[in-house]
Amino acid sequence: MYPLNTWYVAARSHEIGSTRPLGRHICNKPMAFFRQASGQVAAVEDFCPHRGAPLSLGFVQGDTLVCGYHGLAMGGDGKTASMPCQRVRGFPAIASYPVHEAHGFVWVWPGHPSQADVALIPQFEWLGNPAFGYGGGLYHIGCDYRLMIDNLMDLTHETYVHSNSIGQKEIDEAPCQTRVAGDHVITERYMEGIEAPPFWQMALRLNGLPDDRPVDRWQICHFTPPSHVMIEVGVALAGNGGYHAPDAVKAASWVVDFITPETATSMHYFWGMARRFKPTDPELTEKIREGQGKIFAEDLEMLERQQKNLSAHPERKLLMLNIDAGGVQSRKVIDRWLAAEQGVVA
């Protein structure tokens, strides 16, 4: 269903404080994340070996996570450190998970710990780059994570789901092209000499540009495994080179989509926008974050109701159209990764 020997975004850094753990299921594995005295994040199985209580209901003490049921203290290595009035030498260890924190995100490796390599965490142009301003959020969505990948690799739905924000008929009219480079799937669409939709009119104004002139618009969707979709989006005043126009006449951004499976029919959706204009303006960051959050919220009901239909009728065969090529190719990459893991002892 989902590759395990890879890195997923587990949380935003601010979600994990210094006193309370964070409980979260990643790839159907219950995990408890906590910040040790040094500030480093650790992740262990959310299961106390004493009575099976969730450790995420406990509290942090020094470098240990203390169970909120009977006080067993668990180290970040999954070994019991202490328990009131008990000798703990023979206590069984629980699973611990490799974790890495960088640029406001906490990554976790749910598969075999010996295969975890920080160098395999993906690098994106906007991550940690001062030329970009970033704002985002998190939604919990009751659907198979691959449905979100399908959704993002085919932006034709914008005309219908997002008709009052980023949708417009020109999206339907402009052909999209999909290509594959190894495990990297790219679907792109370009529109020339069109009216900017409401969200992009706002972005133009916020960047000090007129919002009532024709624009060239682009959408370039990048899927990389296990489940990340980064989308280059933007508009430029028409006649200036479109995607290649100078920054002074355009509003350009990366739509950030870290898609982390929770179970077979639910996911954590870490969304955001990394913009290439006025990166140090916090008010602008919040306005764009609020606008983008409303747009993504419009997808929620559609995806969750879609999942209910698919769960109720697993025997139904679905149509595959030209616009589905990005999602189809992305799923093929995921399937290759899953097949490659079949011989790995986890």
Protein Blocks (a to p, Z undefined) as FASTA:
>chain_A
ZZfbbcddfbdfklpcfkbccdddeehiacdddddfkopacddddbdfklopafklmcce
hjbccdfklopacdfkopafbdehiafklpccddddddddeehiacddfbdfklpcfklp
ccdfkgopakbccddddddddddfklmmmmmmmmklmmmmmmmmmgcfklmmpccdddde
hjaccdddddehiacdfklmmmmmmnopafkbccddddddddddfkbccdddddddehil
pjmpcfklcccdddddddddfblmbccdddddddfehkllmklmmmmmmmmmmmmmmmmm
mmmmmmmmmmmmmmbccdddfklmmmmmmmmmmmmmmmmmmmpcZZ
